[in-house]
Amino acid sequence: MERALQLRAQPGARASLSRVDDALLIRDAQMGNAAAFEELVRQYDRAVLRLAVHLTGSAEDGQDIYQEAFLRAYVNLGSFRFECSFYTWIYRIVTNLCLDHLRKRSSHARDLTTTISSDGEEEQILDRLPDRRPGTSPERSLISRELRRHILHAMDRLSPRERMVFELKHYHGLRLRTVAGILNTSEGTIKNTLFRATHKLRTQLAGAR
């Protein structure tokens, strides 16, 4: 643990030695050092929470998955064999939890982007969020809401795995090789999944014009 702290204290060492640093913390945590695991959580908690909230589209669900992901990481840390980075491993746990969540959600009839208004009518949540940017006209706000509605509708037509790959690549900026590692598959498979997702989205959005 002391060696890990020394590495972090060196200027410029954080980026180049991150995997070494993680390995030291993991080994300490595997030996029962709770502080070492807490440090791993501290390093990745924001990224994990951001990913979970974004993939689920819900702050509450994202928080639940975030907590479950680190609980699973803690329980299964003893089986970590250093065949991948801790980053890839924890992201794999989060994405698997999110995939399960999305599959369960897709089985429900009601879209989570809708709510019930005060008069009992179903309405889009996004329609209740005004665009307060300077110079934004009501007409532009309406177009923006319509566009967001079309995008959400198109994304809902993707399979949970297609949506996961598309969002990891385009919204989180991950390389296809990294996405493949997270989802435990080949880069070629990820390319094919991304192609299908992109084609579906283009078709849906073209038909919405």
Long-range contacts (C-beta under 8 A, 24 or more apart in sequence): 1-25, 1-28, 1-33, 1-35, 1-36, 4-28, 4-36, 4-39, 19-85, 19-86, 22-85, 22-86, 22-87, 23-82, 23-86, 26-77, 26-80, 26-82, 26-86, 29-77, 30-77, 30-78, 30-80, 37-74, 37-77, 40-73, 40-86, 41-70, 44-86, 44-87, 44-90, 45-70, 48-90, 48-91, 48-94, 51-91, 51-94, 51-95, 51-98, 51-172, 52-94, 52-97, 52-98, 54-167, 54-171, 54-172, 55-94, 55-95, 55-98, 55-102, 55-163, 55-164, 55-167, 56-98, 56-101, 56-102, 57-112, 57-113, 58-112, 61-101, 65-94, 65-97, 65-98, 65-101, 66-94, 68-97, 69-93, 69-94, 69-97, 72-97, 84-181, 88-178, 88-181, 88-182, 91-182, 92-181, 92-182, 92-183, 92-184, 95-164, 95-168, 95-182, 95-183, 98-164, 99-160, 99-161, 99-164, 102-160, 102-163, 102-164, 103-160, 106-156, 106-160, 111-156, 113-152, 124-149, 126-152, 150-204, 150-205, 150-208, 151-205, 153-204, 153-208, 154-200, 154-201, 154-204, 154-205, 154-208, 155-201, 157-200, 157-204, 158-197, 158-200, 158-201, 161-193, 162-193, 162-196, 162-197, 162-200, 163-197, 165-190, 165-193, 165-194, 165-197, 166-194, 166-197, 166-198, 166-201, 169-194
